[in-house]
Amino acid sequence: MKIPTIHGYIDRRILINFRADPEVVAKIIPFPFRPKLYKEKAIVGICLIRLKHVKPKGFPNFIGVNSENGAHRIAVEWDENGETKSGVYIPRRDTSLGFNALVGGRLFPGKHYQAKFNVAEKDGHYHIDFKSSDDTSISIDATETTSFNDQSIFGTLDSASAFFEAGDLGYSPNKTKFEGLRLKAYKWEVRPLEVTKVSSSFFENEEFFPKYSVTFDNALLMTNIEHEWESETDK
């Protein structure tokens, strides 16, 4: 699906990242994708992003739209023209904006579920929860910190940052194809978050993720990032 280049601002983006059993993850992602491993673990997660002034590039900000959005993500790789490519597979997207839910998978890549978001942010503390139209839900509580999680398999903030920066190309399922969308951030800058609570009905569904197959690893924060979305060739 080809769309015009979309321009806007990431007001706030939180990446909640988990390490997971590669064999479990391999069973739930479709061909041609396979889990992208880091220290023999698959990496999955949730992106909670507030977008502002989103509109076709070149149009004035005042016509842009604002929204809260959530995406469940799986780091993947695949073979293309003899090379190994990498990005993320996004099995579901959720949004506060009815327009996104209406046009997602039609005029914009990836089906979007309508969700009710509750957001509270104050003095570096973040609470976000949502419940979607099909009862999928998430809830997180986190606080800005200067220390990266010392239990993370990434070891350092720089290592984690590099891994997730490379996941700028996302593919979402839509009927018989996978629609590609690339995030082009004008700058890439992440800060660590300390998570005190996190739950996701998607990753806690033991039909797909047996108990203990997914473990929290780290959380990252981005704020005030100008960006563009560009279509990529469908798969």
C-alpha positions in Angstrom: 0.0 0.0 0.0 1.5 3.3 -1.1 0.7 6.5 0.8 2.2 10.0 0.6 5.0 10.7 3.0 3.4 11.6 6.4 5.0 14.2 8.7 4.4 14.9 12.4 5.9 14.9 15.9 6.4 12.1 18.4 5.3 13.9 21.5 6.0 10.8 23.6 7.1 7.3 22.7 7.6 4.5 25.3 9.1 1.2 24.3 8.4 -1.6 26.7 10.6 -4.5 25.8 10.6 -8.2 26.6 12.9 -11.1 25.9 11.1 -14.3 24.8 11.6 -17.9 23.9 12.5 -18.0 20.2 10.7 -21.2 19.5 7.5 -19.8 20.9 7.8 -16.6 18.9 8.6 -18.5 15.7 5.3 -20.2 15.9 3.2 -17.0 15.8 5.0 -15.0 13.1 4.2 -15.7 9.4 6.6 -16.4 6.6 8.8 -14.8 5.4 9.7 -13.5 8.8 11.7 -15.2 11.6 12.6 -13.9 15.0 15.6 -11.6 15.2 17.7 -12.8 18.1 19.8 -11.0 20.6 21.9 -13.3 22.8 19.8 -16.2 21.7 16.5 -14.5 22.8 13.7 -13.2 20.7 12.8 -9.5 21.4 9.1 -8.5 21.6 7.4 -5.5 23.1 4.8 -2.7 23.2 5.2 0.8 21.6 3.0 3.5 23.3 3.2 6.6 21.2 1.5 9.9 21.2 1.5 11.6 17.8 0.9 15.3 17.1 0.3 17.3 14.0 0.3 14.2 11.7 -0.5 15.1 8.1 0.9 14.7 4.6 4.3 16.3 4.3 4.3 19.9 3.2 0.9 20.7 4.7 0.6 23.1 7.7 0.6 21.8 11.2 -2.9 23.1 12.0 -4.5 20.5 9.7 -2.7 17.6 11.4 -4.3 15.2 13.8 -3.3 14.0 17.3 -3.7 10.5 18.7 -2.6 8.0 21.3 -1.5 4.7 19.8 -0.3 1.3 20.9 1.5 -1.4 18.9 2.6 -4.9 19.8 5.9 -5.6 18.1 8.2 -8.5 17.4 11.8 -8.0 16.2 12.2 -10.0 12.9 14.5 -10.6 10.0 13.9 -12.0 6.6 15.8 -12.8 3.4 15.4 -10.4 0.4 17.5 -10.4 -2.8 20.2 -12.5 -1.2 20.5 -10.2 1.9 19.2 -10.4 5.4 16.9 -7.6 6.3 15.5 -6.6 9.7 12.6 -4.7 11.2 9.5 -5.4 13.3 6.4 -7.5 12.7 3.4 -5.7 14.2 0.6 -8.2 14.8 -1.8 -5.5 16.1 -2.2 -1.8 16.3 -4.5 0.2 18.6 -5.5 3.8 18.5 -7.5 6.5 20.2 -8.4 8.1 16.9 -11.6 6.8 15.2 -10.2 8.0 11.8 -7.2 5.8 12.2 -9.4 2.8 13.0 -11.6 3.6 10.0 -8.8 3.9 7.4 -6.2 1.5 8.8 -5.8 -1.3 6.3 -7.6 0.8 3.7 -5.9 4.1 3.2 -3.1 3.6 5.8 -1.0 0.5 6.4 -2.2 -2.0 9.0 -5.6 -2.6 10.6 -6.1 -0.4 13.7 -8.4 -1.3 16.6 -10.3 1.5 18.3 -9.2 1.8 22.0 -10.0 3.9 25.0 -6.7 5.3 26.5 -6.1 6.6 30.0 -2.9 8.6 30.3 -1.4 10.4 33.3 2.0 12.1 33.1 3.6 14.2 35.8 7.1 15.0 36.9 8.6 12.1 35.0 6.0 9.6 36.0 3.9 7.8 33.4 0.7 5.8 33.6 -0.8 4.5 30.4 -3.6 2.0 30.0 -6.0 1.1 27.3 -8.8 -1.3 26.5 -9.5 -2.0 22.9 -12.7 -2.8 21.0 -11.9 -6.5 21.2 -11.0 -6.3 24.9 -7.2 -6.4 24.3 -5.7 -4.3 27.1 -2.4 -3.0 28.5 -1.3 -1.1 31.5 2.1 0.4 32.5 3.5 2.5 35.2 7.0 3.9 34.7 9.3 6.6 36.0 12.2 8.4 34.3 15.6 7.4 35.6 19.2 7.9 34.8 20.1 4.2 35.1 19.5 1.6 32.5 18.1 -1.7 33.8 21.1 -3.7 34.9 19.1 -7.0 34.5 18.6 -6.3 30.7 20.3 -8.7 28.3 21.4 -5.6 26.3 23.8 -4.6 29.1 23.9 -0.9 28.2 21.6 1.8 27.1 23.7 2.3 23.9 23.3 -1.4 22.9 19.5 -1.3 23.5 19.3 2.0 21.6 21.1 0.6 18.6 19.0 -2.5 18.4 15.7 -0.7 18.4 16.9 2.1 16.1 17.5 -0.7 13.5 13.8 -1.7 13.8 12.5 1.3 11.9 10.7 -0.7 9.3 7.4 -2.3 10.4 5.2 -4.8 8.6 1.5 -5.2 9.6 -0.8 -8.0 8.4 -3.7 -7.0 6.1 -5.7 -9.9 4.5 -3.2 -11.8 2.2 -0.3 -9.3 2.5 2.0 -7.5 4.9 2.0 -3.7 4.6 5.3 -1.9 5.2 5.8 1.5 6.9 9.2 3.0 7.8 9.7 5.5 10.6 12.3 8.2 9.8 13.1 10.0 13.0 14.9 13.3 12.5 17.0 12.4 15.5 17.2 9.2 17.5 17.5 9.8 21.3 16.3 7.4 24.0 16.3 7.6 27.8 15.8 4.8 30.3 12.6 4.2 32.2 12.1 2.2 35.4 8.9 0.2 35.1 7.0 -0.6 38.3 4.0 -2.3 36.6 3.4 -3.7 33.2 0.6 -6.0 31.9 -0.5 -6.9 28.4 -3.3 -9.3 27.6 -1.6 -10.0 24.3 1.6 -11.2 25.8 -0.2 -12.8 28.7 -2.3 -15.0 26.5 -0.9 -18.4 27.3 -2.5 -19.9 24.2 0.3 -18.2 22.3 2.8 -17.4 25.0 3.1 -20.2 27.6 3.9 -19.1 31.1 7.4 -17.9 31.6 8.1 -17.7 27.9 8.1 -13.9 28.0 10.1 -11.8 30.5 10.3 -8.0 31.0 13.7 -6.7 29.9 13.8 -2.9 29.7 11.9 0.3 28.8 12.9 3.3 26.8 11.5 6.8 26.4 11.6 9.2 23.5 10.1 12.7 23.5 9.7 15.6 21.1 10.9 13.9 18.0 10.1 15.3 14.5 9.5 12.4 12.1 8.2 11.1 8.9 6.4 7.8 7.9 7.2 6.4 4.5 5.5 3.5 2.7 7.6 0.4 1.8 6.9 -2.4 -0.7 4.3 -4.8 0.6 5.2 -8.5 1.1 
